[in-house]
């Protein structure tokens, strides 16, 4: 359990595989692509994905679809996603909002893609959102985190994320409290990797409600 104060704490989240499951976005995108090419191929696309094949190339080669690889990729990136918050993430966000704790997001990705996700997840109420394409730099660039320190001087910062490779390096160096949400077996980026001390979070939780 963590105690947050409305006048001195800000809790910053990663987005993908922290607040929702990125595999849900992938499934949503495959449904959008199947609709665009007028084929019932979602299960087949998932099979190709799970064995490491180029899904769009397989789709073109087997079905000779009208959409180019670029057009298929655009559907994937820019469709309106059918995704939802992980239930425990929803509970934690609601708790923080109810207690007037400031909340922010640092996420790598394209502006339109990530903004579409935020809209689908009902998170447009979060004012402080740093998206790499909009900001001009990706994690672990210090500037993405210093945005919050400059806007909220004197606050205590917590960063909650999942990617051991890049998420915790900079907040650890800046003295933030770092929390890793443990992979439930569905994460896009595996947590079964060798990491240095600076890459390690201070704590790992099974679910975000463990922080309440």
C-alpha positions as CSV (number, residue, x, y, z in Angstrom):
1,X,0.0,0.0,0.0
2,X,1.2,3.5,-0.9
3,X,0.1,6.8,0.6
4,X,-0.3,9.6,-1.9
5,X,-0.9,13.2,-1.0
6,X,-2.9,15.6,-3.3
7,X,-0.5,18.5,-2.6
8,X,2.9,16.7,-3.1
9,X,2.5,13.6,-5.2
10,X,2.1,12.9,-8.9
11,X,1.7,9.4,-10.3
12,X,2.9,8.9,-13.8
13,X,1.9,5.9,-15.9
14,X,3.2,4.1,-19.0
15,X,0.3,3.3,-21.3
16,X,0.8,0.1,-23.3
17,X,0.7,-3.1,-21.1
18,X,0.4,-1.0,-18.0
19,X,-3.1,0.5,-18.2
20,X,-4.4,-1.8,-20.8
21,X,-3.1,-5.0,-22.6
22,X,-1.4,-4.2,-25.9
23,X,-2.5,-7.6,-27.3
24,X,-6.0,-6.3,-27.0
25,X,-5.0,-3.4,-29.4
26,X,-3.5,-6.0,-31.7
27,X,-6.7,-8.0,-31.8
28,X,-8.7,-4.8,-32.4
29,X,-6.5,-3.8,-35.3
30,X,-6.8,-7.3,-36.8
31,X,-10.5,-7.0,-36.7
32,X,-10.3,-3.6,-38.4
33,X,-8.1,-5.0,-41.1
34,X,-10.4,-8.0,-41.7
35,X,-13.3,-5.5,-42.1
36,X,-11.2,-3.4,-44.5
37,X,-10.4,-6.4,-46.7
38,X,-13.8,-8.0,-46.3
39,X,-12.4,-11.3,-45.2
40,X,-12.9,-13.5,-42.1
41,X,-9.2,-13.8,-41.3
42,X,-8.7,-12.6,-37.7
43,X,-7.9,-16.1,-36.3
44,X,-5.5,-16.7,-39.2
45,X,-3.7,-13.4,-38.7
46,X,-3.3,-14.3,-35.0
47,X,-1.8,-17.6,-35.9
48,X,0.7,-15.9,-38.2
49,X,1.6,-13.4,-35.5
50,X,2.2,-16.1,-32.9
51,X,4.6,-17.9,-35.1
52,X,6.5,-14.8,-35.9
53,X,5.4,-14.3,-39.5
54,X,4.9,-11.0,-41.3
55,X,1.1,-10.9,-41.0
56,X,0.5,-8.2,-43.6
57,X,2.7,-10.0,-46.2
58,X,1.0,-13.3,-45.5
59,X,-2.3,-11.7,-46.0
60,X,-1.3,-10.2,-49.3
61,X,0.3,-13.4,-50.6
62,X,-2.5,-15.7,-49.6
63,X,-5.5,-13.5,-50.5
64,X,-4.2,-11.0,-52.9
65,X,-5.9,-8.2,-51.0
66,X,-6.4,-4.8,-52.6
67,X,-4.7,-2.9,-49.8
68,X,-0.9,-2.3,-50.0
69,X,1.4,-3.1,-47.1
70,X,1.5,0.6,-46.3
71,X,-2.3,0.8,-46.3
72,X,-2.6,-2.2,-44.1
73,X,-0.1,-0.7,-41.6
74,X,-2.1,2.5,-41.6
75,X,-5.3,0.6,-40.7
76,X,-3.4,-1.0,-37.9
77,X,-2.0,2.2,-36.5
78,X,-4.9,4.6,-37.0
79,X,-8.1,2.6,-36.5
80,X,-10.4,3.5,-33.6
81,X,-9.4,0.7,-31.1
82,X,-11.8,-1.4,-29.2
83,X,-9.9,-1.7,-26.0
84,X,-10.5,-1.3,-22.3
85,X,-8.6,-0.6,-19.1
86,X,-7.2,-3.5,-17.1
87,X,-9.8,-3.7,-14.3
88,X,-7.2,-3.1,-11.5
89,X,-5.8,-0.2,-13.5
90,X,-9.3,1.3,-13.7
91,X,-9.7,0.9,-9.9
92,X,-6.3,2.6,-9.2
93,X,-7.0,5.5,-11.5
94,X,-10.4,6.0,-10.0
95,X,-8.9,6.0,-6.6
96,X,-6.3,8.6,-7.5
97,X,-8.8,10.8,-9.2
98,X,-11.2,10.6,-6.3
99,X,-8.4,11.6,-3.9
100,X,-7.3,14.5,-6.2
101,X,-3.9,13.0,-6.8
102,X,-2.3,14.4,-10.0
103,X,-1.9,11.8,-12.7
104,X,0.3,11.8,-15.9
105,X,1.4,9.6,-18.7
106,X,4.7,9.0,-20.5
107,X,4.2,6.8,-23.6
108,X,6.3,6.0,-26.7
109,X,4.4,6.0,-30.0
110,X,2.7,7.9,-32.7
111,X,0.5,10.8,-31.7
112,X,-2.7,9.7,-33.4
113,X,-2.3,6.1,-32.4
114,X,-1.7,6.9,-28.7
115,X,-4.4,9.6,-28.6
116,X,-6.9,7.1,-30.1
117,X,-6.0,4.7,-27.3
118,X,-6.5,7.3,-24.6
119,X,-9.9,8.2,-26.1
120,X,-11.0,4.6,-26.2
121,X,-9.9,4.1,-22.7
122,X,-11.7,7.1,-21.4
123,X,-8.5,8.8,-20.3
124,X,-8.8,12.2,-22.0
125,X,-9.2,13.7,-18.6
126,X,-5.5,13.3,-18.0
127,X,-3.9,16.6,-18.8
128,X,-0.2,15.8,-18.5
129,X,0.5,13.4,-21.4
130,X,4.0,13.0,-22.9
131,X,3.8,11.1,-26.2
132,X,7.2,10.6,-27.9
133,X,6.2,11.7,-31.4
134,X,4.7,14.9,-30.0
135,X,7.5,15.5,-27.6
136,X,10.4,14.7,-30.0
137,X,12.1,12.1,-27.9
138,X,11.5,8.5,-26.6
139,X,12.2,6.8,-23.3
140,X,14.7,6.7,-21.6
141,X,15.3,10.3,-22.7
142,X,15.5,12.5,-19.6
143,X,13.5,15.3,-21.2
144,X,10.3,13.2,-21.2
145,X,10.5,12.8,-17.4
146,X,11.8,16.3,-16.7
147,X,8.6,17.7,-18.2
148,X,6.9,16.7,-14.9
149,X,9.7,17.9,-12.6
150,X,9.6,21.3,-14.3
151,X,5.8,21.6,-14.1
152,X,5.5,20.3,-10.6
153,X,8.6,21.4,-8.6
154,X,8.8,20.1,-5.1
155,X,6.6,17.1,-5.8
156,X,7.3,13.4,-5.2
157,X,7.2,11.4,-8.4
158,X,6.1,7.8,-8.9
159,X,6.4,6.0,-12.3
160,X,4.4,2.9,-13.0
161,X,5.3,0.9,-16.1
162,X,6.2,-2.6,-17.4
163,X,9.2,-2.5,-19.8
164,X,12.4,-3.4,-18.0
165,X,14.6,-2.5,-20.9
166,X,13.8,1.2,-21.0
167,X,11.1,2.4,-18.6
168,X,12.9,2.7,-15.3
169,X,16.4,3.9,-16.2
170,X,15.8,7.6,-16.1
171,X,13.2,7.8,-13.3
172,X,15.6,5.8,-11.1
173,X,18.4,8.3,-11.9
174,X,16.1,11.2,-11.1
175,X,15.1,9.7,-7.7
176,X,11.6,8.8,-8.6
177,X,9.8,5.9,-7.0
178,X,9.6,3.2,-9.7
179,X,6.9,0.4,-9.9
180,X,6.8,-2.4,-12.4
181,X,3.5,-4.2,-13.2
182,X,4.4,-7.9,-13.5
183,X,3.7,-9.5,-16.9
184,X,0.7,-11.7,-16.7
185,X,1.9,-13.7,-19.7
186,X,0.4,-11.5,-22.4
187,X,2.9,-8.6,-22.6
188,X,4.4,-7.6,-25.9
189,X,7.8,-7.0,-24.3
190,X,9.1,-9.9,-22.2
191,X,10.3,-9.3,-18.7
192,X,12.4,-12.4,-18.8
193,X,15.6,-10.4,-19.7
194,X,18.9,-9.6,-18.1
195,X,18.9,-6.1,-16.7
196,X,21.4,-3.9,-14.9
197,X,20.7,-2.3,-11.5
198,X,19.6,1.0,-13.0
199,X,17.0,-0.8,-15.2
200,X,15.3,-2.4,-12.2
201,X,12.2,-1.0,-10.6
202,X,12.1,-0.5,-6.9
203,X,9.1,-2.7,-6.5
204,X,7.2,-5.2,-8.7
205,X,3.4,-5.7,-8.2
206,X,1.1,-8.4,-9.5
207,X,-1.7,-5.9,-10.0
208,X,-2.0,-2.2,-9.7
209,X,-4.6,-2.4,-6.9
210,X,-1.7,-3.7,-4.7
211,X,-0.7,0.0,-4.5
212,X,-4.0,1.1,-2.8
